[in-house]
Amino acid sequence: MAGILSKLFGRGSRTEDVLARYVIAETRGGRALQEVLNDPYIKNRADRVQVLRLLDHPEVVDAVGGDAVARLRAQLDELGR
């Protein structure tokens, strides 16, 4: 029941939160966002839709910056066409 309520009220899954923390830690360590999102750790745990949701995760946006997220989202949109 808690999982359903968290999705209804906009809270991501536990996996999404773990992936967000990973992305934040790696980018704070100096790695580029695109590089981190191509890690096997991310690719084995998230599909394209989940990666796009990660780019909307408030903590990820705060950590890497809105401009970096927008650039990567534009690149992903181009690849998805």
mmCIF file of the N, C-alpha and C atoms, coordinates in Angstrom:
data_MODEL
# 
_entry.id   MODEL 
# 
loop_
_atom_site.group_PDB 
_atom_site.id 
_atom_site.type_symbol 
_atom_site.label_atom_id 
_atom_site.label_alt_id 
_atom_site.label_comp_id 
_atom_site.label_asym_id 
_atom_site.label_entity_id 
_atom_site.label_seq_id 
_atom_site.pdbx_PDB_ins_code 
_atom_site.Cartn_x 
_atom_site.Cartn_y 
_atom_site.Cartn_z 
_atom_site.occupancy 
_atom_site.B_iso_or_equiv 
_atom_site.pdbx_formal_charge 
_atom_site.auth_seq_id 
_atom_site.auth_comp_id 
_atom_site.auth_asym_id 
_atom_site.auth_atom_id 
_atom_site.pdbx_PDB_model_num 
ATOM 1   N N  . MET A 1 1  ? 0.824  -1.198 0.000   1.00 0.00 ? 1  MET A N  1 
ATOM 2   C CA . MET A 1 1  ? 0.000  0.000  0.000   1.00 0.00 ? 1  MET A CA 1 
ATOM 3   C C  . MET A 1 1  ? 0.868  1.261  0.000   1.00 0.00 ? 1  MET A C  1 
ATOM 4   N N  . ALA A 1 2  ? 1.974  1.248  0.740   1.00 0.00 ? 2  ALA A N  1 
ATOM 5   C CA . ALA A 1 2  ? 2.841  2.421  0.804   1.00 0.00 ? 2  ALA A CA 1 
ATOM 6   C C  . ALA A 1 2  ? 3.442  2.724  -0.557  1.00 0.00 ? 2  ALA A C  1 
ATOM 7   N N  . GLY A 1 3  ? 3.768  1.668  -1.324  1.00 0.00 ? 3  GLY A N  1 
ATOM 8   C CA . GLY A 1 3  ? 4.327  1.863  -2.660  1.00 0.00 ? 3  GLY A CA 1 
ATOM 9   C C  . GLY A 1 3  ? 3.352  2.554  -3.588  1.00 0.00 ? 3  GLY A C  1 
ATOM 10  N N  . ILE A 1 4  ? 2.096  2.168  -3.506  1.00 0.00 ? 4  ILE A N  1 
ATOM 11  C CA . ILE A 1 4  ? 1.065  2.787  -4.339  1.00 0.00 ? 4  ILE A CA 1 
ATOM 12  C C  . ILE A 1 4  ? 0.887  4.248  -3.949  1.00 0.00 ? 4  ILE A C  1 
ATOM 13  N N  . LEU A 1 5  ? 0.835  4.511  -2.654  1.00 0.00 ? 5  LEU A N  1 
ATOM 14  C CA . LEU A 1 5  ? 0.657  5.889  -2.199  1.00 0.00 ? 5  LEU A CA 1 
ATOM 15  C C  . LEU A 1 5  ? 1.848  6.767  -2.580  1.00 0.00 ? 5  LEU A C  1 
ATOM 16  N N  . SER A 1 6  ? 3.061  6.213  -2.486  1.00 0.00 ? 6  SER A N  1 
ATOM 17  C CA . SER A 1 6  ? 4.229  7.015  -2.830  1.00 0.00 ? 6  SER A CA 1 
ATOM 18  C C  . SER A 1 6  ? 4.226  7.359  -4.309  1.00 0.00 ? 6  SER A C  1 
ATOM 19  N N  . LYS A 1 7  ? 3.772  6.447  -5.161  1.00 0.00 ? 7  LYS A N  1 
ATOM 20  C CA . LYS A 1 7  ? 3.707  6.746  -6.594  1.00 0.00 ? 7  LYS A CA 1 
ATOM 21  C C  . LYS A 1 7  ? 2.622  7.763  -6.888  1.00 0.00 ? 7  LYS A C  1 
ATOM 22  N N  . LEU A 1 8  ? 1.491  7.659  -6.193  1.00 0.00 ? 8  LEU A N  1 
ATOM 23  C CA . LEU A 1 8  ? 0.406  8.620  -6.402  1.00 0.00 ? 8  LEU A CA 1 
ATOM 24  C C  . LEU A 1 8  ? 0.809  10.033 -5.998  1.00 0.00 ? 8  LEU A C  1 
ATOM 25  N N  . PHE A 1 9  ? 1.608  10.138 -4.963  1.00 0.00 ? 9  PHE A N  1 
ATOM 26  C CA . PHE A 1 9  ? 1.981  11.450 -4.462  1.00 0.00 ? 9  PHE A CA 1 
ATOM 27  C C  . PHE A 1 9  ? 3.351  11.901 -4.937  1.00 0.00 ? 9  PHE A C  1 
ATOM 28  N N  . GLY A 1 10 ? 3.869  11.265 -5.980  1.00 0.00 ? 10 GLY A N  1 
ATOM 29  C CA . GLY A 1 10 ? 5.059  11.745 -6.651  1.00 0.00 ? 10 GLY A CA 1 
ATOM 30  C C  . GLY A 1 10 ? 6.386  11.304 -6.084  1.00 0.00 ? 10 GLY A C  1 
ATOM 31  N N  . ARG A 1 11 ? 6.383  10.483 -5.077  1.00 0.00 ? 11 ARG A N  1 
ATOM 32  C CA . ARG A 1 11 ? 7.647  10.013 -4.521  1.00 0.00 ? 11 ARG A CA 1 
ATOM 33  C C  . ARG A 1 11 ? 8.115  8.820  -5.336  1.00 0.00 ? 11 ARG A C  1 
ATOM 34  N N  . GLY A 1 12 ? 9.395  8.810  -5.691  1.00 0.00 ? 12 GLY A N  1 
ATOM 35  C CA . GLY A 1 12 ? 9.946  7.732  -6.501  1.00 0.00 ? 12 GLY A CA 1 
ATOM 36  C C  . GLY A 1 12 ? 10.121 6.459  -5.710  1.00 0.00 ? 12 GLY A C  1 
ATOM 37  N N  . SER A 1 13 ? 10.490 5.430  -6.412  1.00 0.00 ? 13 SER A N  1 
ATOM 38  C CA . SER A 1 13 ? 10.704 4.137  -5.784  1.00 0.00 ? 13 SER A CA 1 
ATOM 39  C C  . SER A 1 13 ? 12.018 4.134  -5.005  1.00 0.00 ? 13 SER A C  1 
ATOM 40  N N  . ARG A 1 14 ? 12.199 3.111  -4.222  1.00 0.00 ? 14 ARG A N  1 
ATOM 41  C CA . ARG A 1 14 ? 13.451 2.959  -3.475  1.00 0.00 ? 14 ARG A CA 1 
ATOM 42  C C  . ARG A 1 14 ? 14.620 2.844  -4.454  1.00 0.00 ? 14 ARG A C  1 
ATOM 43  N N  . THR A 1 15 ? 14.421 2.088  -5.525  1.00 0.00 ? 15 THR A N  1 
ATOM 44  C CA . THR A 1 15 ? 15.479 1.947  -6.528  1.00 0.00 ? 15 THR A CA 1 
ATOM 45  C C  . THR A 1 15 ? 15.850 3.294  -7.115  1.00 0.00 ? 15 THR A C  1 
ATOM 46  N N  . GLU A 1 16 ? 14.850 4.092  -7.422  1.00 0.00 ? 16 GLU A N  1 
ATOM 47  C CA . GLU A 1 16 ? 15.113 5.425  -7.976  1.00 0.00 ? 16 GLU A CA 1 
ATOM 48  C C  . GLU A 1 16 ? 15.910 6.281  -6.990  1.00 0.00 ? 16 GLU A C  1 
ATOM 49  N N  . ASP A 1 17 ? 15.579 6.192  -5.726  1.00 0.00 ? 17 ASP A N  1 
ATOM 50  C CA . ASP A 1 17 ? 16.307 6.962  -4.712  1.00 0.00 ? 17 ASP A CA 1 
ATOM 51  C C  . ASP A 1 17 ? 17.759 6.493  -4.602  1.00 0.00 ? 17 ASP A C  1 
ATOM 52  N N  . VAL A 1 18 ? 17.977 5.180  -4.666  1.00 0.00 ? 18 VAL A N  1 
ATOM 53  C CA . VAL A 1 18 ? 19.332 4.631  -4.606  1.00 0.00 ? 18 VAL A CA 1 
ATOM 54  C C  . VAL A 1 18 ? 20.130 5.083  -5.825  1.00 0.00 ? 18 VAL A C  1 
ATOM 55  N N  . LEU A 1 19 ? 19.519 5.020  -6.998  1.00 0.00 ? 19 LEU A N  1 
ATOM 56  C CA . LEU A 1 19 ? 20.196 5.459  -8.217  1.00 0.00 ? 19 LEU A CA 1 
ATOM 57  C C  . LEU A 1 19 ? 20.491 6.953  -8.177  1.00 0.00 ? 19 LEU A C  1 
ATOM 58  N N  . ALA A 1 20 ? 19.566 7.733  -7.650  1.00 0.00 ? 20 ALA A N  1 
ATOM 59  C CA . ALA A 1 20 ? 19.792 9.174  -7.532  1.00 0.00 ? 20 ALA A CA 1 
ATOM 60  C C  . ALA A 1 20 ? 20.988 9.451  -6.626  1.00 0.00 ? 20 ALA A C  1 
ATOM 61  N N  . ARG A 1 21 ? 21.069 8.750  -5.503  1.00 0.00 ? 21 ARG A N  1 
ATOM 62  C CA . ARG A 1 21 ? 22.209 8.942  -4.594  1.00 0.00 ? 21 ARG A CA 1 
ATOM 63  C C  . ARG A 1 21 ? 23.522 8.567  -5.285  1.00 0.00 ? 21 ARG A C  1 
ATOM 64  N N  . TYR A 1 22 ? 23.499 7.503  -6.078  1.00 0.00 ? 22 TYR A N  1 
ATOM 65  C CA . TYR A 1 22 ? 24.688 7.087  -6.820  1.00 0.00 ? 22 TYR A CA 1 
ATOM 66  C C  . TYR A 1 22 ? 25.108 8.176  -7.814  1.00 0.00 ? 22 TYR A C  1 
ATOM 67  N N  . VAL A 1 23 ? 24.146 8.671  -8.584  1.00 0.00 ? 23 VAL A N  1 
ATOM 68  C CA . VAL A 1 23 ? 24.441 9.723  -9.569  1.00 0.00 ? 23 VAL A CA 1 
ATOM 69  C C  . VAL A 1 23 ? 25.013 10.957 -8.877  1.00 0.00 ? 23 VAL A C  1 
ATOM 70  N N  . ILE A 1 24 ? 24.422 11.349 -7.779  1.00 0.00 ? 24 ILE A N  1 
ATOM 71  C CA . ILE A 1 24 ? 24.886 12.520 -7.035  1.00 0.00 ? 24 ILE A CA 1 
ATOM 72  C C  . ILE A 1 24 ? 26.313 12.309 -6.529  1.00 0.00 ? 24 ILE A C  1 
ATOM 73  N N  . ALA A 1 25 ? 26.565 11.164 -5.936  1.00 0.00 ? 25 ALA A N  1 
ATOM 74  C CA . ALA A 1 25 ? 27.907 10.889 -5.393  1.00 0.00 ? 25 ALA A CA 1 
ATOM 75  C C  . ALA A 1 25 ? 28.955 10.893 -6.505  1.00 0.00 ? 25 ALA A C  1 
ATOM 76  N N  . GLU A 1 26 ? 28.641 10.256 -7.612  1.00 0.00 ? 26 GLU A N  1 
ATOM 77  C CA . GLU A 1 26 ? 29.608 10.162 -8.700  1.00 0.00 ? 26 GLU A CA 1 
ATOM 78  C C  . GLU A 1 26 ? 29.865 11.520 -9.358  1.00 0.00 ? 26 GLU A C  1 
ATOM 79  N N  . THR A 1 27 ? 28.817 12.316 -9.542  1.00 0.00 ? 27 THR A N  1 
ATOM 80  C CA . THR A 1 27 ? 29.029 13.633 -10.161 1.00 0.00 ? 27 THR A CA 1 
ATOM 81  C C  . THR A 1 27 ? 29.753 14.571 -9.200  1.00 0.00 ? 27 THR A C  1 
ATOM 82  N N  . ARG A 1 28 ? 29.470 14.448 -7.918  1.00 0.00 ? 28 ARG A N  1 
ATOM 83  C CA . ARG A 1 28 ? 30.220 15.267 -6.947  1.00 0.00 ? 28 ARG A CA 1 
ATOM 84  C C  . ARG A 1 28 ? 31.681 14.863 -6.911  1.00 0.00 ? 28 ARG A C  1 
ATOM 85  N N  . GLY A 1 29 ? 31.958 13.622 -7.284  1.00 0.00 ? 29 GLY A N  1 
ATOM 86  C CA . GLY A 1 29 ? 33.333 13.138 -7.365  1.00 0.00 ? 29 GLY A CA 1 
ATOM 87  C C  . GLY A 1 29 ? 34.052 13.585 -8.630  1.00 0.00 ? 29 GLY A C  1 
ATOM 88  N N  . GLY A 1 30 ? 33.361 14.337 -9.468  1.00 0.00 ? 30 GLY A N  1 
ATOM 89  C CA . GLY A 1 30 ? 34.000 14.907 -10.644 1.00 0.00 ? 30 GLY A CA 1 
ATOM 90  C C  . GLY A 1 30 ? 33.649 14.268 -11.974 1.00 0.00 ? 30 GLY A C  1 
ATOM 91  N N  . ARG A 1 31 ? 32.821 13.248 -11.959 1.00 0.00 ? 31 ARG A N  1 
ATOM 92  C CA . ARG A 1 31 ? 32.453 12.594 -13.219 1.00 0.00 ? 31 ARG A CA 1 
ATOM 93  C C  . ARG A 1 31 ? 31.320 13.340 -13.913 1.00 0.00 ? 31 ARG A C  1 
ATOM 94  N N  . ALA A 1 32 ? 31.309 13.278 -15.223 1.00 0.00 ? 32 ALA A N  1 
ATOM 95  C CA . ALA A 1 32 ? 30.252 13.907 -16.020 1.00 0.00 ? 32 ALA A CA 1 
ATOM 96  C C  . ALA A 1 32 ? 28.958 13.105 -15.880 1.00 0.00 ? 32 ALA A C  1 
ATOM 97  N N  . LEU A 1 33 ? 27.834 13.808 -15.901 1.00 0.00 ? 33 LEU A N  1 
ATOM 98  C CA . LEU A 1 33 ? 26.527 13.176 -15.746 1.00 0.00 ? 33 LEU A CA 1 
ATOM 99  C C  . LEU A 1 33 ? 26.308 12.093 -16.799 1.00 0.00 ? 33 LEU A C  1 
ATOM 100 N N  . GLN A 1 34 ? 26.595 12.378 -18.033 1.00 0.00 ? 34 GLN A N  1 
ATOM 101 C CA . GLN A 1 34 ? 26.385 11.404 -19.105 1.00 0.00 ? 34 GLN A CA 1 
ATOM 102 C C  . GLN A 1 34 ? 27.224 10.142 -18.880 1.00 0.00 ? 34 GLN A C  1 
ATOM 103 N N  . GLU A 1 35 ? 28.432 10.327 -18.422 1.00 0.00 ? 35 GLU A N  1 
ATOM 104 C CA . GLU A 1 35 ? 29.312 9.197  -18.131 1.00 0.00 ? 35 GLU A CA 1 
ATOM 105 C C  . GLU A 1 35 ? 28.714 8.323  -17.022 1.00 0.00 ? 35 GLU A C  1 
ATOM 106 N N  . VAL A 1 36 ? 28.227 8.970  -15.976 1.00 0.00 ? 36 VAL A N  1 
ATOM 107 C CA . VAL A 1 36 ? 27.639 8.234  -14.851 1.00 0.00 ? 36 VAL A CA 1 
ATOM 108 C C  . VAL A 1 36 ? 26.405 7.456  -15.305 1.00 0.00 ? 36 VAL A C  1 
ATOM 109 N N  . LEU A 1 37 ? 25.565 8.078  -16.124 1.00 0.00 ? 37 LEU A N  1 
ATOM 110 C CA . LEU A 1 37 ? 24.349 7.410  -16.578 1.00 0.00 ? 37 LEU A CA 1 
ATOM 111 C C  . LEU A 1 37 ? 24.643 6.237  -17.501 1.00 0.00 ? 37 LEU A C  1 
ATOM 112 N N  . ASN A 1 38 ? 25.830 6.180  -18.053 1.00 0.00 ? 38 ASN A N  1 
ATOM 113 C CA . ASN A 1 38 ? 26.231 5.057  -18.896 1.00 0.00 ? 38 ASN A CA 1 
ATOM 114 C C  . ASN A 1 38 ? 26.927 3.946  -18.121 1.00 0.00 ? 38 ASN A C  1 
ATOM 115 N N  . ASP A 1 39 ? 27.103 4.119  -16.818 1.00 0.00 ? 39 ASP A N  1 
ATOM 116 C CA . ASP A 1 39 ? 27.706 3.088  -15.973 1.00 0.00 ? 39 ASP A CA 1 
ATOM 117 C C  . ASP A 1 39 ? 26.867 1.814  -15.996 1.00 0.00 ? 39 ASP A C  1 
ATOM 118 N N  . PRO A 1 40 ? 27.520 0.662  -15.951 1.00 0.00 ? 40 PRO A N  1 
ATOM 119 C CA . PRO A 1 40 ? 26.771 -0.599 -15.831 1.00 0.00 ? 40 PRO A CA 1 
ATOM 120 C C  . PRO A 1 40 ? 25.851 -0.603 -14.605 1.00 0.00 ? 40 PRO A C  1 
ATOM 121 N N  . TYR A 1 41 ? 26.279 0.047  -13.524 1.00 0.00 ? 41 TYR A N  1 
ATOM 122 C CA . TYR A 1 41 ? 25.444 0.097  -12.316 1.00 0.00 ? 41 TYR A CA 1 
ATOM 123 C C  . TYR A 1 41 ? 24.078 0.697  -12.624 1.00 0.00 ? 41 TYR A C  1 
ATOM 124 N N  . ILE A 1 42 ? 24.045 1.751  -13.409 1.00 0.00 ? 42 ILE A N  1 
ATOM 125 C CA . ILE A 1 42 ? 22.786 2.395  -13.785 1.00 0.00 ? 42 ILE A CA 1 
ATOM 126 C C  . ILE A 1 42 ? 22.077 1.573  -14.856 1.00 0.00 ? 42 ILE A C  1 
ATOM 127 N N  . LYS A 1 43 ? 22.796 1.186  -15.891 1.00 0.00 ? 43 LYS A N  1 
ATOM 128 C CA . LYS A 1 43 ? 22.190 0.470  -17.017 1.00 0.00 ? 43 LYS A CA 1 
ATOM 129 C C  . LYS A 1 43 ? 21.558 -0.853 -16.597 1.00 0.00 ? 43 LYS A C  1 
ATOM 130 N N  . ASN A 1 44 ? 22.123 -1.511 -15.588 1.00 0.00 ? 44 ASN A N  1 
ATOM 131 C CA . ASN A 1 44 ? 21.571 -2.786 -15.120 1.00 0.00 ? 44 ASN A CA 1 
ATOM 132 C C  . ASN A 1 44 ? 20.348 -2.616 -14.231 1.00 0.00 ? 44 ASN A C  1 
ATOM 133 N N  . ARG A 1 45 ? 20.089 -1.399 -13.791 1.00 0.00 ? 45 ARG A N  1 
ATOM 134 C CA . ARG A 1 45 ? 19.004 -1.175 -12.839 1.00 0.00 ? 45 ARG A CA 1 
ATOM 135 C C  . ARG A 1 45 ? 17.908 -0.246 -13.339 1.00 0.00 ? 45 ARG A C  1 
ATOM 136 N N  . ALA A 1 46 ? 18.133 0.411  -14.490 1.00 0.00 ? 46 ALA A N  1 
ATOM 137 C CA . ALA A 1 46 ? 17.162 1.409  -14.950 1.00 0.00 ? 46 ALA A CA 1 
ATOM 138 C C  . ALA A 1 46 ? 17.002 1.337  -16.469 1.00 0.00 ? 46 ALA A C  1 
ATOM 139 N N  . ASP A 1 47 ? 15.762 1.403  -16.904 1.00 0.00 ? 47 ASP A N  1 
ATOM 140 C CA . ASP A 1 47 ? 15.518 1.505  -18.334 1.00 0.00 ? 47 ASP A CA 1 
ATOM 141 C C  . ASP A 1 47 ? 15.511 2.984  -18.731 1.00 0.00 ? 47 ASP A C  1 
ATOM 142 N N  . ARG A 1 48 ? 15.247 3.261  -19.991 1.00 0.00 ? 48 ARG A N  1 
ATOM 143 C CA . ARG A 1 48 ? 15.292 4.644  -20.494 1.00 0.00 ? 48 ARG A CA 1 
ATOM 144 C C  . ARG A 1 48 ? 14.324 5.557  -19.742 1.00 0.00 ? 48 ARG A C  1 
ATOM 145 N N  . VAL A 1 49 ? 13.131 5.063  -19.465 1.00 0.00 ? 49 VAL A N  1 
ATOM 146 C CA . VAL A 1 49 ? 12.124 5.862  -18.753 1.00 0.00 ? 49 VAL A CA 1 
ATOM 147 C C  . VAL A 1 49 ? 12.599 6.184  -17.337 1.00 0.00 ? 49 VAL A C  1 
ATOM 148 N N  . GLN A 1 50 ? 13.188 5.217  -16.674 1.00 0.00 ? 50 GLN A N  1 
ATOM 149 C CA . GLN A 1 50 ? 13.683 5.446  -15.318 1.00 0.00 ? 50 GLN A CA 1 
ATOM 150 C C  . GLN A 1 50 ? 14.851 6.434  -15.314 1.00 0.00 ? 50 GLN A C  1 
ATOM 151 N N  . VAL A 1 51 ? 15.699 6.363  -16.336 1.00 0.00 ? 51 VAL A N  1 
ATOM 152 C CA . VAL A 1 51 ? 16.797 7.330  -16.436 1.00 0.00 ? 51 VAL A CA 1 
ATOM 153 C C  . VAL A 1 51 ? 16.229 8.733  -16.632 1.00 0.00 ? 51 VAL A C  1 
ATOM 154 N N  . LEU A 1 52 ? 15.216 8.854  -17.465 1.00 0.00 ? 52 LEU A N  1 
ATOM 155 C CA . LEU A 1 52 ? 14.588 10.168 -17.661 1.00 0.00 ? 52 LEU A CA 1 
ATOM 156 C C  . LEU A 1 52 ? 13.976 10.678 -16.359 1.00 0.00 ? 52 LEU A C  1 
ATOM 157 N N  . ARG A 1 53 ? 13.388 9.772  -15.575 1.00 0.00 ? 53 ARG A N  1 
ATOM 158 C CA . ARG A 1 53 ? 12.846 10.187 -14.276 1.00 0.00 ? 53 ARG A CA 1 
ATOM 159 C C  . ARG A 1 53 ? 13.956 10.636 -13.333 1.00 0.00 ? 53 ARG A C  1 
ATOM 160 N N  . LEU A 1 54 ? 15.110 9.980  -13.427 1.00 0.00 ? 54 LEU A N  1 
ATOM 161 C CA . LEU A 1 54 ? 16.249 10.413 -12.609 1.00 0.00 ? 54 LEU A CA 1 
ATOM 162 C C  . LEU A 1 54 ? 16.615 11.859 -12.911 1.00 0.00 ? 54 LEU A C  1 
ATOM 163 N N  . LEU A 1 55 ? 16.482 12.243 -14.177 1.00 0.00 ? 55 LEU A N  1 
ATOM 164 C CA . LEU A 1 55 ? 16.809 13.619 -14.564 1.00 0.00 ? 55 LEU A CA 1 
ATOM 165 C C  . LEU A 1 55 ? 15.811 14.626 -14.019 1.00 0.00 ? 55 LEU A C  1 
ATOM 166 N N  . ASP A 1 56 ? 14.669 14.142 -13.523 1.00 0.00 ? 56 ASP A N  1 
ATOM 167 C CA . ASP A 1 56 ? 13.684 15.016 -12.876 1.00 0.00 ? 56 ASP A CA 1 
ATOM 168 C C  . ASP A 1 56 ? 13.794 14.985 -11.359 1.00 0.00 ? 56 ASP A C  1 
ATOM 169 N N  . HIS A 1 57 ? 14.612 14.091 -10.848 1.00 0.00 ? 57 HIS A N  1 
ATOM 170 C CA . HIS A 1 57 ? 14.756 13.936 -9.393  1.00 0.00 ? 57 HIS A CA 1 
ATOM 171 C C  . HIS A 1 57 ? 15.340 15.235 -8.830  1.00 0.00 ? 57 HIS A C  1 
ATOM 172 N N  . PRO A 1 58 ? 14.658 15.888 -7.897  1.00 0.00 ? 58 PRO A N  1 
ATOM 173 C CA . PRO A 1 58 ? 15.104 17.206 -7.400  1.00 0.00 ? 58 PRO A CA 1 
ATOM 174 C C  . PRO A 1 58 ? 16.535 17.222 -6.879  1.00 0.00 ? 58 PRO A C  1 
ATOM 175 N N  . GLU A 1 59 ? 16.935 16.166 -6.171  1.00 0.00 ? 59 GLU A N  1 
ATOM 176 C CA . GLU A 1 59 ? 18.293 16.145 -5.622  1.00 0.00 ? 59 GLU A CA 1 
ATOM 177 C C  . GLU A 1 59 ? 19.340 16.017 -6.726  1.00 0.00 ? 59 GLU A C  1 
ATOM 178 N N  . VAL A 1 60 ? 19.012 15.267 -7.776  1.00 0.00 ? 60 VAL A N  1 
ATOM 179 C CA . VAL A 1 60 ? 19.939 15.135 -8.908  1.00 0.00 ? 60 VAL A CA 1 
ATOM 180 C C  . VAL A 1 60 ? 20.075 16.484 -9.611  1.00 0.00 ? 60 VAL A C  1 
ATOM 181 N N  . VAL A 1 61 ? 18.957 17.144 -9.864  1.00 0.00 ? 61 VAL A N  1 
ATOM 182 C CA . VAL A 1 61 ? 18.985 18.463 -10.522 1.00 0.00 ? 61 VAL A CA 1 
ATOM 183 C C  . VAL A 1 61 ? 19.789 19.451 -9.691  1.00 0.00 ? 61 VAL A C  1 
ATOM 184 N N  . ASP A 1 62 ? 19.589 19.444 -8.380  1.00 0.00 ? 62 ASP A N  1 
ATOM 185 C CA . ASP A 1 62 ? 20.349 20.343 -7.500  1.00 0.00 ? 62 ASP A CA 1 
ATOM 186 C C  . ASP A 1 62 ? 21.838 20.040 -7.542  1.00 0.00 ? 62 ASP A C  1 
ATOM 187 N N  . ALA A 1 63 ? 22.181 18.762 -7.578  1.00 0.00 ? 63 ALA A N  1 
ATOM 188 C CA . ALA A 1 63 ? 23.593 18.366 -7.517  1.00 0.00 ? 63 ALA A CA 1 
ATOM 189 C C  . ALA A 1 63 ? 24.344 18.654 -8.812  1.00 0.00 ? 63 ALA A C  1 
ATOM 190 N N  . VAL A 1 64 ? 23.715 18.404 -9.941  1.00 0.00 ? 64 VAL A N  1 
ATOM 191 C CA . VAL A 1 64 ? 24.438 18.546 -11.216 1.00 0.00 ? 64 VAL A CA 1 
ATOM 192 C C  . VAL A 1 64 ? 24.113 19.835 -11.947 1.00 0.00 ? 64 VAL A C  1 
ATOM 193 N N  . GLY A 1 65 ? 23.037 20.484 -11.551 1.00 0.00 ? 65 GLY A N  1 
ATOM 194 C CA . GLY A 1 65 ? 22.650 21.738 -12.191 1.00 0.00 ? 65 GLY A CA 1 
ATOM 195 C C  . GLY A 1 65 ? 21.614 21.532 -13.280 1.00 0.00 ? 65 GLY A C  1 
ATOM 196 N N  . GLY A 1 66 ? 20.684 22.429 -13.323 1.00 0.00 ? 66 GLY A N  1 
ATOM 197 C CA . GLY A 1 66 ? 19.599 22.352 -14.292 1.00 0.00 ? 66 GLY A CA 1 
ATOM 198 C C  . GLY A 1 66 ? 20.077 22.411 -15.731 1.00 0.00 ? 66 GLY A C  1 
ATOM 199 N N  . ASP A 1 67 ? 21.136 23.174 -15.995 1.00 0.00 ? 67 ASP A N  1 
ATOM 200 C CA . ASP A 1 67 ? 21.651 23.280 -17.361 1.00 0.00 ? 67 ASP A CA 1 
ATOM 201 C C  . ASP A 1 67 ? 22.201 21.943 -17.855 1.00 0.00 ? 67 ASP A C  1 
ATOM 202 N N  . ALA A 1 68 ? 22.945 21.262 -17.000 1.00 0.00 ? 68 ALA A N  1 
ATOM 203 C CA . ALA A 1 68 ? 23.510 19.963 -17.388 1.00 0.00 ? 68 ALA A CA 1 
ATOM 204 C C  . ALA A 1 68 ? 22.397 18.955 -17.653 1.00 0.00 ? 68 ALA A C  1 
ATOM 205 N N  . VAL A 1 69 ? 21.375 18.974 -16.830 1.00 0.00 ? 69 VAL A N  1 
ATOM 206 C CA . VAL A 1 69 ? 20.244 18.064 -17.013 1.00 0.00 ? 69 VAL A CA 1 
ATOM 207 C C  . VAL A 1 69 ? 19.522 18.386 -18.320 1.00 0.00 ? 69 VAL A C  1 
ATOM 208 N N  . ALA A 1 70 ? 19.302 19.653 -18.590 1.00 0.00 ? 70 ALA A N  1 
ATOM 209 C CA . ALA A 1 70 ? 18.613 20.058 -19.823 1.00 0.00 ? 70 ALA A CA 1 
ATOM 210 C C  . ALA A 1 70 ? 19.400 19.640 -21.060 1.00 0.00 ? 70 ALA A C  1 
ATOM 211 N N  . ARG A 1 71 ? 20.724 19.821 -21.026 1.00 0.00 ? 71 ARG A N  1 
ATOM 212 C CA . ARG A 1 71 ? 21.554 19.412 -22.167 1.00 0.00 ? 71 ARG A CA 1 
ATOM 213 C C  . ARG A 1 71 ? 21.472 17.914 -22.402 1.00 0.00 ? 71 ARG A C  1 
ATOM 214 N N  . LEU A 1 72 ? 21.583 17.146 -21.335 1.00 0.00 ? 72 LEU A N  1 
ATOM 215 C CA . LEU A 1 72 ? 21.539 15.695 -21.471 1.00 0.00 ? 72 LEU A CA 1 
ATOM 216 C C  . LEU A 1 72 ? 20.156 15.234 -21.922 1.00 0.00 ? 72 LEU A C  1 
ATOM 217 N N  . ARG A 1 73 ? 19.119 15.845 -21.391 1.00 0.00 ? 73 ARG A N  1 
ATOM 218 C CA . ARG A 1 73 ? 17.754 15.490 -21.801 1.00 0.00 ? 73 ARG A CA 1 
ATOM 219 C C  . ARG A 1 73 ? 17.562 15.761 -23.296 1.00 0.00 ? 73 ARG A C  1 
ATOM 220 N N  . ALA A 1 74 ? 18.091 16.870 -23.788 1.00 0.00 ? 74 ALA A N  1 
ATOM 221 C CA . ALA A 1 74 ? 17.990 17.192 -25.216 1.00 0.00 ? 74 ALA A CA 1 
ATOM 222 C C  . ALA A 1 74 ? 18.724 16.144 -26.057 1.00 0.00 ? 74 ALA A C  1 
ATOM 223 N N  . GLN A 1 75 ? 19.892 15.720 -25.591 1.00 0.00 ? 75 GLN A N  1 
ATOM 224 C CA . GLN A 1 75 ? 20.643 14.685 -26.311 1.00 0.00 ? 75 GLN A CA 1 
ATOM 225 C C  . GLN A 1 75 ? 19.874 13.364 -26.329 1.00 0.00 ? 75 GLN A C  1 
ATOM 226 N N  . LEU A 1 76 ? 19.277 13.007 -25.204 1.00 0.00 ? 76 LEU A N  1 
ATOM 227 C CA . LEU A 1 76 ? 18.518 11.771 -25.141 1.00 0.00 ? 76 LEU A CA 1 
ATOM 228 C C  . LEU A 1 76 ? 17.281 11.841 -26.031 1.00 0.00 ? 76 LEU A C  1 
ATOM 229 N N  . ASP A 1 77 ? 16.654 13.012 -26.083 1.00 0.00 ? 77 ASP A N  1 
ATOM 230 C CA . ASP A 1 77 ? 15.493 13.180 -26.959 1.00 0.00 ? 77 ASP A CA 1 
ATOM 231 C C  . ASP A 1 77 ? 15.874 12.996 -28.415 1.00 0.00 ? 77 ASP A C  1 
ATOM 232 N N  . GLU A 1 78 ? 17.031 13.531 -28.789 1.00 0.00 ? 78 GLU A N  1 
ATOM 233 C CA . GLU A 1 78 ? 17.508 13.380 -30.170 1.00 0.00 ? 78 GLU A CA 1 
ATOM 234 C C  . GLU A 1 78 ? 17.780 11.921 -30.495 1.00 0.00 ? 78 GLU A C  1 
ATOM 235 N N  . LEU A 1 79 ? 18.366 11.200 -29.561 1.00 0.00 ? 79 LEU A N  1 
ATOM 236 C CA . LEU A 1 79 ? 18.671 9.782  -29.778 1.00 0.00 ? 79 LEU A CA 1 
ATOM 237 C C  . LEU A 1 79 ? 17.409 8.935  -29.822 1.00 0.00 ? 79 LEU A C  1 
ATOM 238 N N  . GLY A 1 80 ? 16.385 9.373  -29.098 1.00 0.00 ? 80 GLY A N  1 
ATOM 239 C CA . GLY A 1 80 ? 15.136 8.617  -29.026 1.00 0.00 ? 80 GLY A CA 1 
ATOM 240 C C  . GLY A 1 80 ? 14.254 8.777  -30.243 1.00 0.00 ? 80 GLY A C  1 
ATOM 241 N N  . ARG A 1 81 ? 14.562 9.719  -31.085 1.00 0.00 ? 81 ARG A N  1 
ATOM 242 C CA . ARG A 1 81 ? 13.723 9.954  -32.273 1.00 0.00 ? 81 ARG A CA 1 
ATOM 243 C C  . ARG A 1 81 ? 14.009 9.008  -33.368 1.00 0.00 ? 81 ARG A C  1 
# 
